[in-house]
Amino acid sequence: MKKPRATRKAQLDALKKESELALRDQIRRLLALPPEKRTHFLRKRVGIRMSCI
C-alpha cells in the first residue's frame, strides 16, 4: 500500500519548525561559550599582541 504524500503546506510547516529548532540550538551553543569566546568580534586589535574592547 502506498503512503499518502505530504501536502506542500505540511512540508513547509515541517521545514519552518526544523529551521526554528536549528536556530534555537545554535543560540544555545553560542550562549554556552565563555564570554571572551562569544564576543571576540567586538575586540579591536591594538598593536601586534594586544586587543581592547
Phi and psi in degrees as a GROMACS rama.xvg file:
@    title "Ramachandran Plot"
@    xaxis  label "Phi"
@    yaxis  label "Psi"
@TYPE xy
-80.8005  143.006  LYS-2
-84.3766  135.57  LYS-3
-66.0644  139.018  PRO-4
-74.8738  147.816  ARG-5
-71.4643  144.727  ALA-6
-74.1735  163.444  THR-7
-60.4292  -40.7212  ARG-8
-63.6583  -41.1615  LYS-9
-65.3692  -39.1121  ALA-10
-65.3422  -42.3999  GLN-11
-65.0693  -40.1189  LEU-12
-62.8793  -42.741  ASP-13
-64.1908  -40.7778  ALA-14
-65.2861  -41.0843  LEU-15
-63.2228  -43.4107  LYS-16
-63.4767  -43.0308  LYS-17
-63.5402  -40.1825  GLU-18
-64.3153  -42.1263  SER-19
-64.0417  -40.9399  GLU-20
-64.4571  -41.0706  LEU-21
-64.0838  -41.3242  ALA-22
-64.5392  -43.9327  LEU-23
-60.7534  -41.4309  ARG-24
-62.1614  -43.4891  ASP-25
-62.9864  -43.1203  GLN-26
-63.0037  -43.8059  ILE-27
-59.5042  -43.7974  ARG-28
-63.2838  -41.9539  ARG-29
-67.2584  -39.4712  LEU-30
-70.402  -21.5002  LEU-31
-76.0387  -17.9567  ALA-32
-71.6613  154.307  LEU-33
-65.8046  152.738  PRO-34
-53.9764  -39.2615  PRO-35
-67.4541  -24.036  GLU-36
-84.1346  -33.8507  LYS-37
-88.9019  -5.69259  ARG-38
-117.364  20.0853  THR-39
-59.238  -28.516  HIS-40
-73.2287  -12.5092  PHE-41
-83.9348  -17.8214  LEU-42
-76.0143  142.737  ARG-43
-112.101  131.145  LYS-44
-72.4416  130.746  ARG-45
-126.462  111.837  VAL-46
75.402  -161.481  GLY-47
-82.4108  -44.1403  ILE-48
-116.137  -6.748  ARG-49
-101.341  158.291  MET-50
-146.088  159.379  SER-51
-146.114  163.864  CYS-52
